[in-house]
């Protein structure tokens, strides 16, 4: 059963449960205007992190997008930033992309467009 979202705060999901993703989770949890909507990451370590924050864990971006958070932080390996951000944007979900935004200027231009 999915965890009910707190509709009084902006629901931000984090894609990627590595060190940078955990930094974003801490910041989201510390703000009284935001709440962690979910975490998406296929790693076994992500399960404990989702339990710690009391949020759903999804194994892939498609499942996270289906959750319809208010925004997604993309904190995955650099090669995944552009395709994952574009998928979220195509679904109408705003994204914050960790740096580097892209692996090349051409990819960055594609994302900006």
N, C-alpha and C positions, 0 to 999 in steps of 0.2 A: 504494500500500500504506500503510495507516495506521501511524502511529508507535506502537510499543508503549508502554503507560503504565507508569510506575514505581509498582507497587502498595505500596511501602513508605512513600510520602508521600501526603498528601491532594492529589488532583488537582483543581485549580481552573482553569476555563476563563474567558476574558475575552471578553465580547461588546462589541465596539467597540474600534477600534484608534486612536482619537484620543489627545489628550494625557492625559486622565484614564485611559483604558485602558492606555496605556503606563506610567503611574505604578503602576497595580495590577500589571502584568506584572513590573516591577522589584521590587516588594515580594514578590510570590509567589516569584520566582526567588531572592531573597536569604534566604528562610526555609528552614531545613533540614527543616522538617516539611511543606512544601508543594512542589508542582511544577506547572508550567504544563501543562495538559492539551491546550489548543488555543486558537485565536483564531477568532472569527467576526466578519467585517466584509466588506462587498462592495467596499470601496475598493481601488484598485490599490496603495496604500501598505501595505496590510495584508500583501501577499505578502512584501515584504522583511522586515517585522517578524516574520512567522512563520518565515521562513528564519533570521533572526538568532537566534531562540530555539529553533530546531530542533523546531518543533511543527507539527501539521497546521493548515491554514487552511480554514475553512468559510465559505461565502458567506451563509449564513442560519442563523437560530436552530434551525430544525427539524433541520438536519444536525448542528448542535452537540449538540442534545438526544440525538440518536441515538448520539452518542459516549459518553454516560452518564458525564460527569465527576461528581466528588463534590460540586461546587458551581460556581456561575456568578456572576461579577461582571457586573452590567449597567451598562455605561458608554457608553451610546448617547445620542442626542439625547433630551431630556426627555420629549417626546411619546410616545416608545416605551417608557419605563420600565415603566409599569403593564402593558400588554399582553404585553411580553416576560417580565416577572417572573412574571405569572400563567401563562404557557405553561410556563415552567420548573417552577413549583410544581406545576402539574397533572401534570407528568411525574415528580414526586417528587424533584426536584433542588432543594436549598436555594439561595437567592440572596442576594447582597449587592447592594443597589440604590444607585447613586450618588445624590447629592442634586442637585436636589430629587427626592424619591421619586416625586412625582406633580405634575401641573400644577394640581390642585385638591384641596380637602379631601375632596370626594366620591370622587374617584379614589383618594386615599390610603386612605380608609375601605374601599373595595372591595378594595384590595390587602391590607390588614390582615385583613379578614374571610376 
